[in-house]
Amino acid sequence: GYVGSRLLAALSYVRPELGRPCDMAVHRAKQALRGWKRLTPGFSRLPLPWEVVAGVAMLMLSEGLWVEAMGVLISVIFYLRPGE
């Protein structure tokens, strides 16, 4: 899952020669991760309670972070994902 994919990414970064097509161990590890993802699909998380979101926005406002506080509120109100 998450840890395995991060581990393979870190290994590929530190030791790029491990990602060669002829390296069967890395190839098998990638295949195992793909199979694991099919067997254990992702899950939804519950949203933060409105009181927590409002509290975070209030803390930002008290620090003078007006734009950021509005961004938090707008992203929660319109159900925006982190990349949007």
KEKE-3310 file (N, C-alpha, C; in steps of 0.2 Angstrom, whole numbers, plus 5000, padded with zeros to 4 digits):
npx = (5004:5002:5015:5023:5023:5029:5042:5047:5048:5057:5068:5070:5074:5086:5094:5095:5098:5092:5079:5079:5073:5078:5079:5073:5068:5063:5054:5045:5041:5034:5023:5017:5013:5004:4994:4991:4984:4973:4966:4964:4955:4955:4948:4935:4936:4929:4923:4930:4923:4912:4915:4928:4934:4930:4936:4950:4950:4947:4959:4968:4964:4966:4980:4981:4980:4971:4967:4971:4963:4950:4952:4952:4939:4931:4936:4931:4917:4914:4918:4931:4946:4963:4971:4964)
npy = (4994:5011:5013:5004:5008:5021:5017:5010:5020:5029:5020:5019:5032:5034:5024:5023:5013:5002:5002:4997:4988:4975:4971:4960:4958:4971:4973:4963:4967:4979:4973:4966:4976:4983:4972:4972:4984:4982:4972:4979:4992:5010:5021:5031:5046:5053:5070:5084:5091:5105:5114:5112:5116:5130:5134:5133:5142:5154:5155:5157:5170:5177:5178:5186:5181:5182:5179:5166:5160:5162:5154:5141:5141:5142:5131:5120:5123:5121:5109:5106:5098:5095:5099:5107)
npz = (5000:5004:5011:5005:4992:4993:4998:4987:4978:4985:4985:4971:4969:4976:4972:4956:4947:4951:4945:4933:4919:4918:4932:4941:4954:4959:4949:4952:4964:4961:4954:4964:4973:4964:4964:4977:4979:4971:4979:4991:4991:4991:5005:5011:5020:5035:5035:5042:5058:5057:5067:5070:5058:5058:5069:5065:5055:5063:5071:5061:5056:5068:5067:5057:5045:5033:5019:5019:5028:5023:5012:5018:5023:5011:5004:5011:5012:4998:4995:4990:4984:4990:4979:4971)
capx = (5000:5006:5022:5027:5024:5034:5048:5050:5050:5063:5074:5072:5077:5092:5098:5091:5100:5087:5073:5080:5069:5081:5079:5066:5065:5060:5048:5040:5038:5029:5018:5014:5010:4998:4989:4988:4980:4967:4963:4963:4954:4955:4942:4933:4937:4924:4925:4931:4917:4912:4917:4935:4936:4929:4942:4956:4949:4948:4966:4971:4962:4969:4987:4981:4980:4964:4966:4972:4957:4945:4953:4950:4932:4929:4937:4926:4910:4913:4921:4937:4951:4969:4974:4960)
capy = (5000:5017:5012:5000:5012:5026:5013:5009:5027:5031:5016:5021:5039:5034:5019:5023:5007:4997:5003:4994:4982:4968:4969:4956:4959:4977:4972:4959:4971:4983:4969:4964:4982:4983:4967:4974:4990:4979:4969:4984:4998:5016:5022:5038:5048:5058:5076:5088:5094:5112:5118:5112:5121:5137:5136:5134:5149:5159:5155:5160:5177:5180:5179:5191:5177:5183:5176:5159:5158:5162:5148:5136:5141:5141:5124:5116:5124:5119:5102:5106:5094:5099:5101:5112)
capz = (5000:5005:5014:5000:4986:4995:4999:4981:4976:4988:4982:4964:4969:4979:4968:4950:4943:4953:4941:4926:4917:4920:4939:4942:4961:4959:4945:4956:4970:4958:4953:4971:4975:4960:4966:4984:4978:4969:4985:4997:4988:4996:5008:5012:5027:5037:5035:5049:5060:5056:5073:5069:5053:5060:5074:5062:5052:5068:5072:5055:5057:5074:5065:5051:5038:5030:5013:5020:5032:5018:5008:5021:5023:5004:5002:5015:5009:4991:4995:4986:4986:4991:4973:4968)
cpx = (5004:5013:5026:5028:5029:5041:5051:5052:5056:5069:5076:5075:5085:5097:5094:5092:5095:5081:5074:5075:5071:5081:5073:5064:5061:5053:5043:5037:5033:5023:5014:5010:5003:4992:4986:4983:4973:4963:4961:4961:4954:4948:4941:4934:4931:4927:4926:4925:4918:4915:4925:4938:4935:4934:4948:4956:4950:4955:4970:4970:4965:4977:4987:4982:4973:4963:4967:4965:4951:4946:4951:4943:4929:4930:4933:4919:4909:4916:4927:4942:4957:4972:4970:4960)
cpy = (5006:5017:5009:5004:5018:5023:5012:5015:5029:5027:5018:5028:5038:5029:5018:5016:5001:4997:5000:4989:4975:4966:4966:4957:4965:4976:4968:4963:4976:4979:4968:4970:4984:4979:4969:4979:4987:4976:4973:4990:5004:5016:5029:5039:5053:5065:5079:5091:5102:5116:5118:5117:5128:5139:5137:5141:5155:5160:5159:5168:5180:5181:5183:5187:5177:5179:5168:5156:5158:5156:5142:5135:5139:5133:5119:5117:5121:5112:5101:5101:5098:5102:5106:5119)
cpz = (5000:5006:5008:4994:4987:4996:4992:4977:4979:4986:4975:4964:4971:4975:4961:4946:4945:4949:4934:4925:4919:4927:4941:4949:4961:4954:4948:4961:4967:4957:4959:4973:4971:4962:4973:4983:4976:4975:4990:4994:4994:5000:5009:5019:5029:5037:5042:5051:5059:5061:5072:5064:5054:5065:5071:5058:5057:5070:5067:5055:5062:5072:5059:5045:5035:5024:5014:5024:5027:5013:5011:5021:5016:5002:5005:5012:5002:4990:4990:4989:4987:4985:4969:4970)
residu = (GLY:TYR:VAL:GLY:SER:ARG:LEU:LEU:ALA:ALA:LEU:SER:TYR:VAL:ARG:PRO:GLU:LEU:GLY:ARG:PRO:CYS:ASP:MET:ALA:VAL:HIS:ARG:ALA:LYS:GLN:ALA:LEU:ARG:GLY:TRP:LYS:ARG:LEU:THR:PRO:GLY:PHE:SER:ARG:LEU:PRO:LEU:PRO:TRP:GLU:VAL:VAL:ALA:GLY:VAL:ALA:MET:LEU:MET:LEU:SER:GLU:GLY:LEU:TRP:VAL:GLU:ALA:MET:GLY:VAL:LEU:ILE:SER:VAL:ILE:PHE:TYR:LEU:ARG:PRO:GLY:GLU)
# end
